[in-house]
Amino acid sequence: MIILEVMQEHLKVAFFQTDLVWEDAKANRKNFKEKFQELPSDVDLIIFPEMFTTGFTMNAETMAETMDGKSVEWMKKQALEYDIALMGSLIIKENDKFYNRMIFTFPDGYIVAYDKRHTFSLAGEDKVFEAGKEKVIIEYKGWKICPLICYDLRFPVWSRNTADYDMVVYVANWPKPRIAAWDALLKARAIENMCYCIGVNRIGIDEKQNEYCGHSAVYDVLGNNITPLRPNKEQIEILTLEKKHIEYYRNKLKFLNDKDSFTIE
């Protein structure tokens, strides 16, 4: 699905590297709302971590909301109030199935959704949540954005830039013991897809005693980390992305012209 808007050469992105209150959507919404006051008025897009209203819980039966529930409505309200786009994943129930769903809310309240393709079997996510089947490309202010979620990062074929997207966004609850993989794979996805790669991870310790240390980052087309956030630190990172950076290196190096053709079943 592609949503068309007017081209914008620069995109100002803010993302929240923060702790999450376990299974308390109201408290998490309140915490994020308070952080909005720290943002400049010209931010185009805000990115929250994975399951930003609950933490990475398998208690879907209790914690799931619907597409017209309080958290989705909250996102729409903030988008309209601040004239900004927001994205982050929630637990959504639809047709008696549960999804780890990325919600992208446009400034006018219009929504595009992506369901996590690779459910995390190590934590039993595959037994609770339905795997997504559709790759989604969103066009916002002339920028093509590929929204993906956490474990999707380990699967480069699914992430492969066959749609000439400008940026790929991974929201996550990626634990500290495997953070080296997070760092390496974010960098790899940027290099191989010749795009900006944004990874937004939480911090803190959840009720299952999983520890998260952040390492949220933005990598440019050449794989340079252009936003080195401090680990284990709650921060808001704001960065302006430039279309000319992508266009210059794609035209100069032309690596994507040599990519393999394939289909995913």
Sequence and secondary structure as in RCSB ss.txt:
>XXXX:A:sequence
MIILEVMQEHLKVAFFQTDLVWEDAKANRKNFKEKFQELPSDVDLIIFPEMFTTGFTMNAETMAETMDGKSVEWM
KKQALEYDIALMGSLIIKENDKFYNRMIFTFPDGYIVAYDKRHTFSLAGEDKVFEAGKEKVIIEYKGWKICPLIC
YDLRFPVWSRNTADYDMVVYVANWPKPRIAAWDALLKARAIENMCYCIGVNRIGIDEKQNEYCGHSAVYDVLGNN
ITPLRPNKEQIEILTLEKKHIEYYRNKLKFLNDKDSFTIE
>XXXX:A:secstr
        SEEEEEEEE    TT HHHHHHHHHHHGGGS TT  EEE  TTTTT S S HHHH B TTSHHHHHH
HHHHHHHT EEEEEEEEEETTEEEEEEEEE TTS EEEEE SS  GGGTHHHHS        EEETTEEEEEEEG
GGGG HHHH  SS  SEEEEEE  BGGGHHHHHHHHHHHHHHHTSEEEEEE EEE TT  EEE   EEE TT  B
S    TT  EEEEEEEEHHHHHHHHHHH GGGG       
